[in-house]
């Protein structure tokens, strides 16, 4: 006899949870022959496999019981000390919380700082994963106008009052690749201090500069008014799922309690491996090799775009920026086109990208798209951009028909 079906009553916040547009598009890229500019995946060529192999053996040899046992929620002490030491302002290791990827840091921030209907501010556009972390808490998400230099201060000044925080990615932003200028950072920090506006500074890409490092972090200017998020995914390996939060001592205990409720602690074995790999200045030797690779691939994409796409009126041709670091390039289609509508034509030609509209908290620009240049080879970049150009031509022809 079959038992009656249960009636599950979903929490109100569950209705606000939606699948990641990027994750759905990545399923398309699994098709054979697709060149993907869609995913924000670090190049596997950058993973220090030999170093992790040696670290794994050493951790298991030196302290296997400790590595495989439950651990402190704050994180592995030596790793917290390493994080504090590598940041460009005075950080006490007791302010460092090791998280299961920086994405968990966003989730903890949302749980601790966001109430239903509370106002939070984000850049326009902003990181989709952050919006996904914030939305279930039912906030009022307000976009702040932004340009190639970052947040526009005059618009922020009009919207700052009553906001719980401004979430910002100053360095090689996902999705646009832009970097906030020094002048804009100084003005933003001054306004935030004046208005008592907390900042959530997300910096997963800051070490991936190509020619010159970005300006000092916002948090370095006002540590008590900022929560800083970092990641090991872009400089070591994303599969280990480790990041960190640096928080003022007034906020840290609640973030820790939210962490304890979420997963008790991030994998202790992984933390010990990263601490072992990072000792003796490994990152200072390793990260420059990532920068060199990504710069060459950015240059390949810029060269391919210049060759394949006609240059002219921004309303009639594809336009794009030239990021100074990171993993992404931001482009805009001619007037009357939609990146969502273009995508099937692109996939049919063998290339994929991410439409830009989902990165806006409101009023998304349908003409924008994000191109990731770090995972495909230089040859694939040239082939993929040529395929994208053909897709745009085919789409344009269909629009005129």
Beta strands, then each sheet from edge to edge (+ up, - down):
strand 1: 35-36
strand 2: 96-99
strand 3: 119-123
strand 4: 140-144
strand 5: 146-147
strand 6: 150-151
strand 7: 163-168
strand 8: 199-202
strand 9: 226-231
strand 10: 243-246
strand 11: 319-320
strand 12: 328-332
strand 13: 351-352
strand 14: 354-355
strand 15: 368-372
sheet 1: 1+ 13+
sheet 2: 2+ 10- 9+ 8+ 7+ 3+ 4+
sheet 3: 5+ 6-
sheet 4: 11+ 12- 15+ 14-
end
